[in-house]
Amino acid sequence: MAENVLAILGGRGMLGTDLADECSRQGISHQVFDLPDFNITDKRQLEDAVANASAIINCAAYTNVDKAESEYDLAYRINAEAVGDLGRLAKKFNKWVLHISTDFVFDGKSDRPYVETDKPNPISKYGKSKFGGEELLIESGCRHCIMRVEWTYGLNGANFVKKLIERARTGGQLKVVDDQTGSPTATTEAAKAICDMVLKKPEGLFHFASSGYVSRFGMAKFIFERLKMPVDLSSCKSSDYKTAAQRPLNSCFDCRKIEKLLGEPIKPWQEPLENFLRQI
């Protein structure tokens, strides 16, 4: 691997795949690192990736929110400890890191969109593991940027949009919560923002999501209307829908800080979602 090549850790996941494609479109030299041949928890493999890269984007993560409740040690090893290792290696080799985090670091109780200075208070084991990663990366003292994303969907991976459509195709009544609010965010849009950040290499914490906000129920209505799918859809509350992990009710981000750095305005959530629905 040449010194001027961007390392994408977790480059075969939902976001990583779209990021690698966007790098190719923009002519950014990159190399993908992911399972089965690369494991972020393997310190020797991680050191090789960091030492030979121009910069590192970390999309690698344990992302099963509910399973993290019973597999916290594994989630913490991947989402926190490995990120700390990454930070220390980046410091050693003087490399810039962009690390992907999540809205799950917040408890969702705010009455307004979250800004970067708001204090995290995760309410799930997954959220705790991701916040742990943020803290350990900061502690490492490396040059870094943390980019929190939310409600992401893409072609390559499991997500709310694809699960919703699959469930609708099986027939029967479909209930979707109307008290969780956020911004559906295409991984293709997040990938473009990351490429902008790679060129500028800012440091600090940034929130990125599509423009505008909607409830999960409102998002479902939008999807089925655009697909012209006849669905027996009704709303419910999060308290009616039992899951192992608690979800934040408010996942809304204020993205003005990152928007100042990006090459173009952030698109409203409807536009990329319509494009995605046409693709699938």
C-alpha positions as CSV (number, residue, x, y, z in Angstrom):
1,M,0.0,0.0,0.0
2,A,1.4,3.4,-1.1
3,E,1.8,6.2,1.4
4,N,-0.7,8.4,-0.5
5,V,-3.6,6.0,-0.3
6,L,-6.6,6.5,2.0
7,A,-7.4,3.5,4.2
8,I,-11.1,2.7,4.6
9,L,-11.6,0.4,7.6
10,G,-14.9,-1.5,7.4
11,G,-14.9,-0.8,3.7
12,R,-17.3,-3.6,2.7
13,G,-20.1,-2.5,5.1
14,M,-23.0,-0.3,4.1
15,L,-21.3,3.1,4.4
16,G,-17.8,1.7,3.6
17,T,-19.0,0.3,0.2
18,D,-20.5,3.6,-0.8
19,L,-17.5,5.5,0.4
20,A,-15.1,3.4,-1.7
21,D,-17.4,3.9,-4.7
22,E,-17.4,7.7,-4.1
23,C,-13.6,7.8,-3.7
24,S,-13.3,6.0,-7.1
25,R,-15.6,8.6,-8.7
26,Q,-13.6,11.4,-7.3
27,G,-10.2,9.9,-8.1
28,I,-9.2,9.5,-4.4
29,S,-6.7,6.6,-4.1
30,H,-8.0,4.2,-1.5
31,Q,-7.7,0.7,-0.1
32,V,-10.5,-1.2,1.6
33,F,-9.8,-3.1,4.9
34,D,-12.5,-5.5,6.2
35,L,-13.4,-8.9,7.3
36,P,-12.5,-11.7,6.6
37,D,-8.9,-10.7,5.7
38,F,-8.8,-7.7,8.1
39,N,-10.0,-7.4,11.7
40,I,-9.9,-4.0,13.4
41,T,-9.3,-5.8,16.8
42,D,-6.1,-7.3,15.5
43,K,-3.4,-4.8,16.5
44,R,-0.8,-6.0,14.0
45,Q,-3.2,-5.7,11.1
46,L,-4.3,-2.3,12.3
47,E,-0.8,-1.1,12.6
48,D,0.0,-2.1,9.1
49,A,-3.0,-0.3,7.8
50,V,-2.3,2.9,9.7
51,A,1.4,3.0,9.0
52,N,1.0,2.8,5.2
53,A,-2.0,5.1,4.8
54,S,-2.2,8.8,4.0
55,A,-5.3,9.0,6.3
56,I,-7.7,6.6,7.8
57,I,-11.5,6.5,7.7
58,N,-13.0,4.2,10.3
59,C,-16.4,2.8,9.2
60,A,-15.7,-0.6,11.0
61,A,-18.3,-1.1,13.8
62,Y,-20.4,-3.6,15.7
63,T,-23.8,-2.3,14.7
64,N,-26.4,-4.8,16.0
65,V,-28.1,-2.5,18.5
66,D,-30.2,-5.2,20.2
67,K,-27.6,-7.9,20.3
68,A,-25.1,-5.5,21.9
69,E,-27.3,-5.7,25.0
70,S,-26.1,-9.4,25.5
71,E,-22.8,-9.1,23.6
72,Y,-21.5,-5.9,25.2
73,D,-17.9,-7.1,25.6
74,L,-17.6,-7.8,21.9
75,A,-19.4,-4.5,21.0
76,Y,-17.0,-2.6,23.3
77,R,-14.0,-4.4,21.9
78,I,-14.8,-3.3,18.3
79,N,-16.5,0.1,18.9
80,A,-14.3,1.4,21.7
81,E,-11.1,-0.5,22.5
82,A,-10.1,-0.9,18.8
83,V,-10.8,2.8,18.2
84,G,-8.5,3.7,21.0
85,D,-5.8,1.4,19.5
86,L,-6.4,3.2,16.1
87,G,-6.0,6.6,17.8
88,R,-2.7,5.6,19.5
89,L,-1.3,4.2,16.2
90,A,-2.4,7.3,14.3
91,K,-0.7,9.4,16.9
92,K,2.5,7.3,16.6
93,F,2.6,7.6,12.8
94,N,1.1,11.2,12.7
95,K,-1.9,10.3,10.6
96,W,-5.3,11.9,10.5
97,V,-8.4,9.8,11.4
98,L,-12.0,10.3,10.5
99,H,-14.2,8.1,12.8
100,I,-17.9,7.4,12.2
101,S,-20.1,7.6,15.3
102,T,-23.8,7.7,15.9
103,D,-26.9,9.5,17.3
104,F,-27.1,6.7,19.9
105,V,-24.6,8.5,22.0
106,F,-27.6,10.7,23.1
107,D,-30.6,9.8,25.3
108,G,-33.0,11.4,22.9
109,K,-34.7,13.5,25.5
110,S,-33.7,16.9,24.1
111,D,-36.6,19.2,22.9
112,R,-34.4,20.5,20.0
113,P,-31.9,19.1,17.5
114,Y,-28.6,18.0,19.0
115,V,-25.5,20.2,18.5
116,E,-21.9,19.0,18.9
117,T,-21.5,20.6,22.3
118,D,-24.5,18.7,23.8
119,K,-23.4,16.1,26.5
120,P,-23.8,12.5,25.4
121,N,-25.9,10.2,27.6
122,P,-26.3,6.8,25.9
123,I,-29.3,4.6,26.9
124,S,-28.2,1.4,25.2
125,K,-25.1,-0.8,25.4
126,Y,-24.5,-0.1,21.7
127,G,-24.6,3.7,22.4
128,K,-22.3,3.2,25.3
129,S,-19.8,1.3,23.2
130,K,-19.8,4.0,20.5
131,F,-19.4,6.8,23.0
132,G,-16.5,4.9,24.5
133,G,-14.9,4.9,21.1
134,E,-15.2,8.6,20.8
135,E,-13.7,9.1,24.3
136,L,-10.7,6.8,23.6
137,L,-10.0,8.4,20.3
138,I,-9.9,11.8,21.9
139,E,-7.7,10.5,24.7
140,S,-5.2,9.1,22.2
141,G,-4.3,12.7,21.2
142,C,-4.1,11.9,17.4
143,R,-5.3,14.3,14.8
144,H,-8.9,13.3,14.3
145,C,-12.4,14.1,13.2
146,I,-15.5,12.4,14.6
147,M,-18.5,12.4,12.3
148,R,-21.8,11.3,13.9
149,V,-24.4,10.0,11.5
150,E,-28.0,8.8,12.0
151,W,-30.8,6.7,10.4
152,T,-28.5,5.6,7.6
153,Y,-29.6,3.4,4.7
154,G,-27.8,2.0,1.6
155,L,-27.9,-0.8,-0.9
156,N,-25.2,-2.9,0.8
157,G,-26.5,-3.8,4.2
158,A,-29.5,-4.2,6.5
159,N,-31.4,-1.0,7.3
160,F,-34.8,0.3,8.3
161,V,-35.9,1.0,4.7
162,K,-35.1,-2.5,3.3
163,K,-36.6,-4.2,6.4
164,L,-39.8,-2.2,6.1
165,I,-40.3,-3.1,2.5
166,E,-39.6,-6.8,3.2
167,R,-42.1,-6.9,6.0
168,A,-44.7,-5.1,3.8
169,R,-44.3,-7.7,1.1
170,T,-45.2,-10.5,3.6
171,G,-48.7,-8.9,4.0
172,G,-50.6,-8.3,7.2
173,Q,-50.7,-5.2,9.4
174,L,-47.6,-3.1,9.7
175,K,-47.1,-1.0,12.8
176,V,-44.4,1.7,12.9
177,V,-43.5,4.0,15.8
178,D,-44.4,7.6,15.5
179,D,-42.5,9.0,18.5
180,Q,-39.0,8.4,17.2
181,T,-37.9,11.4,15.1
182,G,-34.7,11.9,13.0
183,S,-33.3,12.4,9.5
184,P,-33.2,9.4,7.1
185,T,-29.6,9.7,5.7
186,A,-28.4,7.9,2.6
187,T,-24.9,6.4,2.9
188,T,-24.2,7.8,-0.6
189,E,-24.7,11.3,0.8
190,A,-22.6,10.6,3.9
191,A,-19.9,9.2,1.6
192,K,-19.8,12.5,-0.4
193,A,-19.5,14.5,2.9
194,I,-16.6,12.2,4.1
195,C,-14.7,12.8,0.8
196,D,-15.1,16.6,1.3
197,M,-13.7,16.1,4.9
198,V,-10.8,14.0,3.6
199,L,-9.7,16.8,1.3
200,K,-9.9,19.4,4.2
201,K,-8.9,17.2,7.1
202,P,-10.7,19.2,9.8
203,E,-10.4,18.3,13.5
204,G,-13.1,17.9,16.1
205,L,-16.7,16.7,16.3
206,F,-19.3,17.0,13.5
207,H,-23.0,16.0,13.1
208,F,-24.1,14.9,9.6
209,A,-27.6,13.9,8.5
210,S,-29.9,14.8,5.7
211,S,-31.8,18.1,6.0
212,G,-35.2,18.0,7.7
213,Y,-36.8,15.7,10.2
214,V,-39.5,13.0,10.2
215,S,-40.9,10.3,12.4
216,R,-40.3,6.6,11.6
217,F,-44.0,6.4,10.8
218,G,-43.9,9.4,8.6
219,M,-40.9,7.9,6.8
220,A,-42.8,4.6,6.3
221,K,-45.8,6.5,4.8
222,F,-43.4,8.4,2.4
223,I,-41.8,5.1,1.3
224,F,-45.0,3.2,0.6
225,E,-46.6,6.2,-1.2
226,R,-43.6,6.6,-3.5
227,L,-43.5,2.8,-4.2
228,K,-47.3,2.8,-4.6
229,M,-47.5,-0.2,-2.3
230,P,-50.9,-1.0,-0.7
231,V,-50.0,-1.5,2.9
232,D,-52.1,-1.8,6.1
233,L,-50.0,0.7,7.9
234,S,-50.7,2.1,11.4
235,S,-48.7,4.0,14.0
236,C,-47.7,2.9,17.5
237,K,-45.5,4.1,20.4
238,S,-42.0,2.9,21.2
239,S,-43.4,1.6,24.5
240,D,-45.7,-0.7,22.5
241,Y,-42.8,-2.2,20.5
242,K,-40.5,-4.2,22.8
243,T,-36.9,-4.4,21.9
244,A,-33.8,-5.5,23.8
245,A,-32.3,-2.0,23.5
246,Q,-33.9,1.3,24.1
247,R,-33.8,3.8,21.2
248,P,-33.5,7.6,21.5
249,L,-36.8,9.3,20.7
250,N,-35.1,12.4,19.4
251,S,-32.3,11.7,17.0
252,C,-32.4,15.1,15.2
253,F,-29.0,16.7,14.5
254,D,-28.2,20.3,13.9
255,C,-25.7,20.1,11.0
256,R,-24.8,23.8,10.5
257,K,-21.2,23.2,11.7
258,I,-20.4,20.6,9.1
259,E,-22.4,22.3,6.3
260,K,-20.0,25.2,6.5
261,L,-17.2,22.9,5.4
262,L,-19.0,21.0,2.7
263,G,-18.9,21.8,-1.0
264,E,-22.6,22.0,-1.4
265,P,-25.7,22.3,0.8
266,I,-27.0,19.2,2.6
267,K,-30.0,17.7,0.6
268,P,-33.5,17.3,2.2
269,W,-34.0,13.7,3.3
270,Q,-36.8,13.1,0.7
271,E,-34.6,13.5,-2.4
272,P,-31.9,10.8,-1.7
273,L,-34.6,8.5,-0.3
274,E,-36.6,8.7,-3.6
275,N,-33.4,8.0,-5.5
276,F,-32.8,4.9,-3.3
277,L,-36.3,3.6,-3.8
278,R,-35.9,3.9,-7.6
279,Q,-32.7,1.8,-7.3
280,I,-34.3,-1.0,-5.3
